[in-house]
Amino acid sequence: MKMIKFSRYVVLGAALAVVTGCNDAKLSTIDNGVYIAEAAPSNTFGQQIEAQLVDEGDVIKTLTVRLVRAINQDVTVTLDIDQQLIDEYNQQHEATYELLPEEFRSFDRTVTIPAGEVSAPVINLTIKPFTTPNNEAYAIPVRITSVTGPIGLVGNANHILYLLTSPNKQKAVVLKSANKTSLNFKNEIPVTQWTIEYWIKFDNTTGRPTGDWVGPANIAFRRLIFADNSAPISFNGVLLRYWADGAKKIAPCLQCQLDGNYFDSEEFWYPDIWYHIAYTYDGSTISLYKDGTLNNSKADSRDFTFNNISLAQSFGWNMQVELAQIRLWSKCLTENAIQEGMSRQISGESDGLIGYWKCDEGEGNVLKDNSPNGNDITLTGIPAWSEQYNFYHPND
């Protein structure tokens, strides 16, 4: 038997950009080869990256090693962990994934495709619930590393990268008008790029059904929850406020105002729903992301220096807003980076993090800044604290 070992990956001579079918007849453009079926969705044989939530209980992922078509001898295939997949992903996506420690993962490393068959017995990759004491982001990179037999590998379908999410579960701070607070930072922080992100929920405390929300007749009702010009959170020079109706007439919108240059969010906003908000600035454009998706943007070019954070500004008397995971960065996060980090806690030592208020204390009136700058916020009055939320799906 001939054993072929692969330091990275070997691509068959045939082009494998797109294959449209699942059976052998529709794979006629490929001579033959070994691949991981789960790494070839729709048989496109491109690189497969899969996000996986690990919450409570073991997670089982299947790995099915296959041939394009059967041959008349056994084919033994070895799979293993490949750190390089994580390194390449981190570099391409500004991420900080680490290899999940071995005690939380297990799978059979060797499998055989019997002669005359196209598939080996399914391998179960078991992922156990893990802790993230330092807010680590974990991944599992699996690659075919050797094949015994006269056969090569199919495209990029010889490896798969699992990006694991252990959801952030925490209480949130509940702010009212009595908690209006402004903090001057210990030191000014000049930046050429930045990102502001946070989770926010406006509570309907009126006792009136939110189903009465839409339409001109309900403007006064909406203004009880989204008061005109209310700003749950703002940084000097970057005023993030809500218009109960404003230019949108019947649609509350989030407005970013920068010394006269402002733009509004698209879409409708509802109370009693958690939203993740992120504003980014790359030196020429300010962009708004709502729940990890680009919502609106506007050209702008100016110097920024952060030296202040304000909370609960211009609230109506019965306004109530919940906040969690307020983050200030000295870099412009990509859409992918926003999506990857929004549902989990991050390290206070993360590159470019210049302010990080988790708002998870659950008691008292101090919001600790977990970034190196240590700008803790002492709120006016004693706020309420919410129940615990799972920020992977906070609205369930």
N, C-alpha and C positions, 0 to 999 in steps of 0.2 A: 504494500500500500504506500502511496505517496502522500506525504503530509505537506500541505501548503500553509505557511504561517504568514500573517499579515500584520505589519507594524502599524499601518493605517488602513487603507482600503484599496482593493484592486477592482478596477472596472473592466467588465468584459468589452471586447472589441466592438460589439454592436452598440449603436446609440440607444439609450434607454430613457429618453426624456419623458415620453408619455406612452403608456400601454393601456389600452382601453378596456380589456376584458379580464376575467378571472380564470378562465380555463386554459389548458395548454394550447388549444388551437388558436387562441387569440394572442398567444405569446410567441408567434412564429418568427418574429424579428430577432428573438434572443436565442443564441445557440443553446446555452444552458447555464445554470448557476445556482448558488445558494443565497437565500435571503431570509430575513425575518419578516413574516407576513404582517405583523403589526407596524412595521416600519415602512410598509408599502401601501398606504391607504389608496384605494381605487386603482392600485397597481401603477401608480405614477413613479414609484421607485425614487422619490426625492427624499431629502433628509427629513426625518420625522421627529418633531419635538412635541411632547405631550404634557400638558399641565395636569397635575393630580392633587386633589385635596386629600389630606390625611388628617382626620379629625378624631373620631372615637372608634376603636376597633381596628383590626388588621385590614389592610387593603391588598387584594390579590390582583396582579396584572399578569396577563398571559404573554408568553413569548413562543411563537410557533415558527420553527425553522423548516423551510421548504426548499425544494428544487423546482426549477421551471418545468422540467419534465423528468420522469423516472429514468434511472439507469439500472444496469444489471448487476450492481454491486452495492454493498453498504457504503454509506457516507457518514463519517463521524465528524461532528462539528463541536468546537469549543467556543464558549462565550466567556467574556470577562469584563471587568470594569475598565473604562478608559477615561482617565482624568483629563486627557487632552480635549475631549468633547466639551467638558465644563469650561476649561480655559478659553477655548475658542468662542463659546457662547458668551461668556462674560465680556470678552474683548469687543465683540460685535455689538452687544446690546447694553453696555454700561451697567452690567449686573454684577452681583457679588455672591453667586452661588458657590457652595462648598459641597464636597462629597458627603452624603449621608453616612454617618458612622456604621461600621459593619454590623454592630449588634442590633441595628434596626432594619436590616435587609438580608434576604437570603434567596438563593435560587440555585438550581442544578447547573453546573458549568459545562457539562458534556452531554450530548444527545446524539442519537444515531438515527439516520433515515434508512430504513431497511431497503434492500435491493428490490426493485420493481415498484417502489412507492415514492410519492412525492413529498410526504410530510413526516416529520419526526413526532414523537409524543410531545404534547404541550408541556412547556416549562412554566411553572408558577413562580413568579417573582412576588415574594411576600414582603410587604412594607408595614412595619409596626409603628404605632403612634410614637412620636418623638417629642422631646422638649427642646425649646430654643432659649436657653438661659441668657444668651447674649444676642438674641434676636437674629440668629443665623438664618440664611436661606439655603435650603438643601436641594440636591439633585442626585439622580442615579443615572450614570451613563453606561450603557451596555453595548458591547461591540463583539461581532464574530472575530475571533483572533486566529483561528486555524481550522483548516478543513482537511480531512484525510480522504483522499480520492482524487480522480482526475477532473477536478471541477474548480471553478473560480467563484467570485461573488457578483451579485447583481447590483450595479449602480451604488447609490448611497443607502440602499435598504439593508445594509449589513450592520447598521447601528441605530440606536434609538436613545433619546435623552428625555428622562422624566424630570420635570421641574415640579418640586413638591411644595405645597402650601399647607402650613399649619396655621389655621386662621387666628387672627387677633380677636381675643375675647376680653372685653373690658366694660366697665361702667363709663358713662360720659358725664361731663359737667353740664348742668342745666342752668342757663342764664336768663335773668329777667332784667327789667330796667334798673332795679336796685343794685345790680351787680356791675353797673357801668364802670369801666376801669381803663386807665391808660398807663403804660409803663415806658419810661425812657431807658434804653439799653445802657449797660455799663460803658460800652465803647461804640463809636460809629463803625458801620460795616459797609465800606464802599464795594460795589459789585458792577461788573459789566454785563452779566447775565444773572437770571434768578428764576426760582420757582417757588410759588406759594401753593400749598395743598392742605386740605382738611376735609373731614366728614362733618355734615351739618344736617339737622332735622328741625323744622319748625313744627311746634306742637299746636294742635287745635285745642285750645282750652275753653272754647266758647260754649261747648255743649251742643252746638249746631252741626248737623251732618255735613261732612266734606262734600257729599254729593250735591250740595247747593252751591258749589264753588264757581261754576262757569256762568258767564253772561253778564250783561250790563246791570241787571237788577241786583247783582250780588257784590257790587264794588265795595260797599261799606263793610260787608262781611269779610271780604278778602283783606281789607285794610286793617281789620282787627288783628290779623295774624301776620301779614306782611305790611308793616307800617311804612308809608312813604319815607324814603331816605334812611331807613333803618340799616345799620351796618354792624352785623354780628361780629365781624373781625376785619380789621384794616391795619396796614402798615403805613408809616408815614410816606406820603407820595403815592401810595397805592390804596385808594379808597374803594372798598368792595361793599356796595350797598344794594338794597333791594328797592325796586319801585313796585308798589302795590298795583298800580296801573300805568302811570307814566306814559311814555311814548307808545307802549303796547296797548293802551286803552283798556283792554279787559284781561290782560295776561301779566301776572307778576313776573318780573324778570330780574336777574342779577346784573348789576351794572358796575363796570370797572371805570373809575374816574381818575385821570392822571393830570391834575392841574389844567383842566379844561378839555383835554382829549379823552373821550370816553366812548365805550361801546357796550351794547346790551347783549345778554344771552339770547339764544333762540329757544324755542319750545316753551311749553307751559310748566309752571312749578306748582306742586301740590304740598299741603301740610301733611304731617304724620308719615313722611317718607324720607329715609336717609338718602342723601346724595353725596357723592365724592366730588369735590371741586378742586381743580388745579389750574392755576394761571402760570404761564411760562413766558419768559422774555429772552430772546436770543441775540439781542443787540439791535434788531431792526423790526421785530414783530412781537406783539403781545398776543398770546393765544389762550383761549379758555377751553378746558376739557371738563366735560360733565360725565361722571361715572366712567372715566378712562377713555372717552371718545371725544374727538375734536368737535366743539360746539360753535365757536366763532373766533375770529381773530381780526387784528387791525394793525396797520403799520405804525411804528413809533420808534423814535431813536433819541435817547437821552441818557445822561448819567444818573445812576441811582446810588443813594447812600441810605441804608436802613439804620434807624436809631430809635424806633418806637413801635410798639404794638398797642392797639386799642381794641377793646371788646365791649359788646352790648351798647353801642352808640345809637342814639336817637330811637330807642325802643318805645313802642306804644305801651300803655300801662298794663295791658294783659298779654303782651308778647312773651313767648317762652321758646327758647332755642337751645338745642342740645348740640354740643361740639365734642369732637374727638380727633386725636392725631393731627394736630396743627404742626406743619413742617415748613421751614424756611430754608431754601437752598441758595448757594452762590453759583449755581449752574442751571442751565436750561435742560430739564429732563425731557427725554423723548417720550412719545406716546407709549412705547413698549415699556419703558422704565416706570412710568406712572402706573400702568396696568399691573405690573409685577409687584409693586410695593404697596398698593393702596389697601389691600385686605390683610396685611400683616404688620406687625411691629418691625421696626428696623433698628439697627445699632445707632446709638448716639454718636459713635465715632465714624459714621459713614462719610465718605469723601464729599466735601462740599456742603455738608449739613451745618447751618449756622444758627438754627433755632428749632427746637423739637419739644413741643408741649403735648404729651400723650393725653392729658386730661382724664386720667384713669385713677386718680387718688382715692375717690370714693368717699372722702370726708374732708372737712376743713375748707379753707379758702385759698390755698396756695397751689398754683399750677407749676410744677417743676419743669424747668428747661433742661432736657436731657442731652443737649448739645454741649460742646466744650465751652460755649460762651456763658452758660449759667445764668441766663436772664429769667429768673423765677418771677412769676406773676402773682402778686397778692391781690385777690379780688376785693372789691368793695362789698361789704356784707358777706354773709355765708350763703353760698349757692346750694341748690338741691343737687342730688346725684341720681342718675338713672339706674334702672336695672342693668344687668349685664347683657351686652349685645355680642353676637358673633358677626364680625365685620366681613366675613366671606359672603354672608347672605343676611344682612342686618334687618331686612324688611320682612323676613319670614316669621 
